[in-house]
Amino acid sequence: MAIKGAVLGDILGSQYEFNRPKNLDWVNSPLISGLPMGFTDDTVMTLAIKKAIVEGKDIVATMVDVGRRYPDCGYGGTFYRWILGNDHSPYNSWGNGSAMRTAYIGEAFEDYDEMQKKAEEVAAVSHNHPEGIKGAVVTSTCIWMARHGKSKQEIYDYVLEQYPTKEYQYSIGYSLDEMRPRYKWDVSCQGSVPAAMRCFYESTDYESFMRNIYSLTCDSDTFGAIAGGVAEEFYGGFGSVDADQLLKKYLTKELYEIMVL
């Protein structure tokens, strides 16, 4: 289930979102550091979208309903007003929020065109900037490709086509070794999606994927939510990581029940 990979990526990534040590040994340090850790808005919105699709409910109404139950989970300022306020119009955002919430779409839709159309639709309810829409479509498509047996190189080539090195400073075409010295915290889709997919591309299993995220001073929970579903689908699970135990521990009963619907 790609959605499990995304939610676990959010939870594991949250420990370093704001508290990453400068000299973190991302290769050898424990996967779970002991720093505060838990689900964020990435998980809440990912599961709200699954709930809406599975139950055939309105996307916006469900996002607002579920989102208001978790007002302190880390929404960005504009999206916080979108959730808590009365105006739920799209606001031309290119933020990575559209990409971090779309894992279930890549998992749920068999038809390629239908999957991409739904990803665009779900992004555009708030993040209707072209880059906001692209981020959601690319994320869903990478999950779809992993589910359908596409190779890592095929996924890489697709992301590179969408985010070429000549136009994007954090294109998947740059290695993590090239990115690490210059990557700066970036909450845009264009600054998050291709870099998160590079973390997947250079991984060998789910744990090494997360460690690759730890190696960057990035929006680590959102990187985990964006590419976690790709890693889980591609590797066929979580390897030595006890995902079920962690998900049961850190999710509320309500959110866990939505995840396993």
C-alpha positions in Angstrom: 0.0 0.0 0.0 1.7 3.2 -1.2 -0.3 5.1 1.4 1.5 3.3 4.2 4.8 4.2 2.7 3.8 7.8 2.5 2.5 8.0 6.0 5.4 6.2 7.5 7.7 8.5 5.5 6.0 11.5 7.0 6.3 10.1 10.6 9.9 9.2 10.3 10.8 12.4 8.5 9.2 14.5 11.1 12.0 14.0 13.6 14.4 16.0 11.5 12.0 18.6 10.0 13.1 21.3 12.4 15.7 19.5 14.7 18.2 18.0 12.3 21.7 18.0 13.8 24.3 19.8 11.6 26.7 16.8 11.7 24.1 14.0 11.5 25.6 10.7 10.6 22.7 9.6 8.4 24.3 6.3 7.5 24.9 4.9 10.9 22.7 6.8 13.3 19.5 5.0 14.5 16.6 5.3 12.1 14.6 6.6 15.0 16.6 9.3 16.8 14.7 9.8 20.0 13.7 13.3 18.9 10.0 14.2 18.9 8.3 12.4 16.1 4.8 12.0 14.8 2.3 12.4 11.9 1.9 15.9 10.4 -0.5 17.6 8.0 1.0 15.5 5.3 -0.6 12.4 6.8 -3.8 14.1 7.7 -4.4 15.4 4.1 -3.3 12.1 2.5 -5.8 10.2 4.6 -8.5 12.7 4.0 -8.2 12.3 0.3 -8.3 8.5 0.6 -11.4 8.8 2.7 -13.1 11.0 0.1 -12.2 8.7 -2.8 -13.1 5.4 -1.0 -16.4 6.8 0.4 -17.3 8.8 -2.7 -17.4 12.1 -0.9 -16.5 15.6 -2.0 -12.8 16.1 -1.9 -12.8 19.7 -0.4 -15.5 18.9 2.2 -13.7 15.9 3.4 -10.3 17.6 3.5 -11.9 20.4 5.6 -13.8 18.0 7.9 -10.8 15.8 8.6 -8.3 18.6 8.7 -10.3 20.6 11.3 -10.0 17.7 13.7 -6.2 18.2 13.7 -5.7 21.9 13.7 -2.2 21.8 15.2 -0.6 19.2 12.9 1.7 21.7 11.0 -0.3 23.3 8.2 1.4 26.2 6.4 -0.2 29.6 7.0 -2.2 29.9 3.8 -3.4 26.4 3.9 -4.3 26.7 7.6 -6.6 29.5 6.6 -8.0 27.4 3.8 -8.8 24.6 6.2 -10.1 26.7 9.2 -11.7 29.5 7.3 -14.8 29.8 5.1 -13.2 30.4 1.8 -12.0 27.2 0.2 -11.1 28.6 -3.2 -7.8 27.6 -4.8 -5.0 30.2 -4.2 -2.5 29.5 -7.0 0.0 27.7 -4.7 3.1 25.9 -6.0 3.8 24.6 -2.4 4.7 20.9 -1.9 1.4 20.3 0.0 -0.2 19.2 -3.3 2.4 16.5 -3.8 2.6 15.2 -0.2 -1.1 14.3 -0.1 -1.5 12.4 -3.3 -0.1 8.9 -2.5 -3.5 7.2 -2.6 -4.2 8.3 -6.1 -1.2 6.5 -7.5 -2.3 3.4 -5.6 -6.0 3.5 -6.3 -6.4 4.1 -10.0 -5.4 1.5 -12.6 -5.9 3.6 -15.7 -3.0 5.9 -16.3 -5.0 8.8 -17.7 -7.6 8.6 -15.0 -4.9 8.6 -12.3 -3.2 11.7 -13.7 -6.6 13.5 -14.1 -7.5 12.7 -10.5 -4.1 13.9 -9.3 -4.6 17.2 -11.1 -8.1 17.6 -9.8 -7.1 17.0 -6.2 -4.1 19.4 -6.4 -6.2 22.1 -8.0 -8.7 22.5 -5.2 -6.0 24.6 -3.5 -2.7 24.4 -5.3 -3.8 25.3 -8.8 -0.4 26.9 -9.9 1.1 24.8 -12.8 4.0 23.7 -10.5 1.6 22.7 -7.8 -0.4 20.6 -10.2 2.7 19.1 -11.7 4.1 18.1 -8.3 0.9 16.1 -7.5 0.8 14.5 -11.0 4.4 13.5 -10.9 4.2 12.0 -7.4 1.1 10.0 -8.3 2.6 8.8 -11.6 5.8 7.6 -9.9 3.7 5.5 -7.5 1.7 4.2 -10.4 4.8 3.3 -12.3 6.3 1.5 -9.3 3.1 -0.5 -8.8 3.1 -1.5 -12.5 6.6 -2.9 -12.5 8.4 0.0 -14.1 12.2 0.0 -13.5 13.9 2.5 -11.4 15.5 3.9 -14.5 12.1 4.4 -16.2 10.9 6.3 -13.1 14.0 8.4 -13.1 13.7 9.2 -16.8 10.0 10.3 -16.4 10.9 12.6 -13.5 13.9 14.0 -15.4 11.6 14.8 -18.3 9.3 16.7 -16.0 12.2 18.4 -14.1 15.1 18.8 -16.4 18.5 20.0 -15.0 18.6 23.1 -17.2 15.4 24.4 -15.6 15.3 23.1 -12.0 18.1 23.5 -9.5 17.1 20.4 -7.6 16.4 18.2 -10.6 16.5 14.5 -10.2 19.4 14.7 -12.6 21.7 15.9 -9.8 23.1 13.3 -7.5 22.6 13.6 -3.7 26.4 14.2 -3.4 25.9 17.2 -5.7 22.8 18.4 -3.9 24.0 18.1 -0.3 26.4 21.1 -0.2 23.9 23.4 -1.8 20.4 22.2 -0.9 18.5 24.7 1.1 15.1 24.2 2.7 12.5 24.5 0.0 8.8 24.1 0.4 7.9 24.4 -3.3 6.9 21.4 -5.4 9.7 22.1 -7.8 12.2 22.2 -5.0 10.9 19.1 -3.3 9.5 16.5 -5.7 12.5 15.8 -7.9 14.9 15.9 -4.9 12.7 13.4 -3.0 12.6 11.2 -6.0 16.4 11.3 -6.2 16.4 10.0 -2.6 14.4 7.1 -3.8 16.5 6.6 -6.9 19.7 6.3 -4.9 18.2 3.9 -2.3 18.3 0.1 -2.1 15.4 -0.4 0.3 12.9 1.6 2.3 15.3 2.3 5.1 18.1 3.6 2.9 15.5 5.8 1.2 14.7 7.4 4.5 18.4 7.8 5.3 18.9 9.5 2.0 16.3 12.1 3.1 18.1 12.5 6.4 21.2 13.4 4.5 19.6 16.6 3.2 18.7 19.7 5.1 15.2 19.5 3.7 11.5 19.4 4.5 12.1 15.9 5.6 8.6 14.8 6.6 7.2 16.0 3.3 10.0 14.3 1.3 9.0 11.1 3.1 5.4 11.6 2.2 6.1 12.4 -1.4 8.4 9.5 -2.3 7.6 7.1 0.5 4.8 5.5 -1.5 7.1 5.0 -4.4 9.7 3.3 -2.3 7.2 1.0 -0.6 5.6 0.0 -3.9 9.0 -0.5 -5.7 10.6 -2.6 -2.9 7.4 -4.4 -2.1 7.3 -3.4 1.6 9.5 -2.0 4.3 12.2 -4.6 4.8 13.5 -4.6 8.3 11.5 -1.5 9.3 8.5 -2.5 11.5 6.1 -0.3 9.7 2.9 -1.7 11.2 4.1 -1.3 14.7 5.2 2.3 14.1 1.9 3.2 12.3 -0.2 1.8 15.1 1.9 3.7 17.6 1.9 7.1 16.1 -1.5 7.4 14.3 -4.7 8.1 16.1 -7.3 5.4 15.9 -9.3 7.4 13.4 -6.4 8.0 11.1 -5.3 4.4 11.3 -8.8 3.2 10.4 -8.8 5.4 7.3 -5.4 4.2 6.2 -6.5 0.5 6.2 -9.9 1.1 4.6 
